[in-house]
Amino acid sequence: MAAATVWEALIRPPWRFLGSRWPWLALLYLLVSAVIGVVLLPLAALTLLLLPLWGMAIGALERRRTRMLGFGRQPSPHVLVVPEERHNWLGIRLTEAATWRETCALLVDLVWGWLALAAVFLQVLMGAVLVAMATVGARENTEILLFFDTRITVGPSTWWLVLPVGALALVLFAYVNALLAGAQAALLRVLCAPRNSEMARNVERLTRSRLALVEAFEAERRRIERDLHDGVQQELVTLAARLGLLSLDLDELVERGVDASAARAALESAQDQAEHAMATLRSTVRGIHPAVLTDEGLEAALAELAGRTPVALELDIAGLGRLAPSAETAAYYLVSESVTNAAKHADASRVGIAARLDAGSLLVTVRDDGRGGADEDAGSGLRGLRERAEALGGSLTVSSPTGGPTVLTMVLPASGLSLTKEMEVRDAPAPR
């Protein structure tokens, strides 16, 4: 069985280690380290204030480079910055401990890179000396000064002794390179790896960010609904009233004998268009965010939905009371999307909706008697519902075998479901 890492290779018998790829990978790793060390020295000296940024780049590089020696993949220790916070990216990164550990990794790469350069240089130099000794000694007796006052004589009868010395040097080099490379990689993996506590904080931060986005999105939907209701819809109501007054004026003209048939036809056409525009606007407003959901809660909104759906709805939602707006909205659109799919795609004639608080969680179940076969990957509706539920810390389960029935179950955690007085004030509808 082949060694998985350079450390495992080092503890194997020498002939297996020397005959494997690990000595060559370790040498390649040290050569890359030497290049990095040479490049980092002037870069760090000239851009001292940018060391944290270079550190993050080195961290990303080393998390990949250490895989050359058989070590496993490491995830990034940095928190994911959502698009809405990209303007504050640098501030977030500079407050992370991972950034400063990666800056330390940069310094390790700088020092170790020059150490690797020195080791490779000495190995090349020793190899060149041995080759030169063998070449010169094969021709004539030559006295060679090794170091200090140590001298040896190499001649045609003794030059071959250089060969076992060279082989022993190669073995020594292989082990030294593997130890240097493995030690550097192990140290860098410690510095560049995520910490469990940091990962937990990152998950918590992401959860808060997603929840904040959902709440901001729902607040914006409610604002748009109020603006349409209080603005455009009221303008259309005023227009319809003015058209009604104009109709009375035409009636007076007809009583006086004036031919107003053309004006009457135009007026009736305008009234029809105004009524159609009001109906379209009401449908649009309900699609954005039903006013009844904000004003009276989930029970009233689902009851209102049951009165205008093409399939029969059976509601079992009594006693829920008011919940947090995000939870009510998620449950409402689960039912709305399910009813639409059941009517358009599943040929269902009946949809059952049950919602209750169970063990501290809101459990909403939607079941239809259609032909089933709902595919979450076929459209964005079910995916959007799942993302909404997960953003609130919940889950969505879809069961839709061919032939039916289709059952959708949404579970939302209890935290944040009870509507507080502060929420009631914040989400109270504007006067209409």
PyMOL commands that set and color helices and strands:
alter all, ss='L'
color gray80, all
select helices_A, chain A and resi 6-10+14-18+22-46+48-69+83-94+97-137+159-192+196-255+261-288+291-296+298-306+325-344+376-378+380-391+421-426
alter helices_A, ss='H'
color red, helices_A
select strands_A, chain A and resi 142-147+150-154+312-316+350-358+361-368+395-399+406-413
alter strands_A, ss='S'
color yellow, strands_A
deselect
rebuild
show_as cartoon
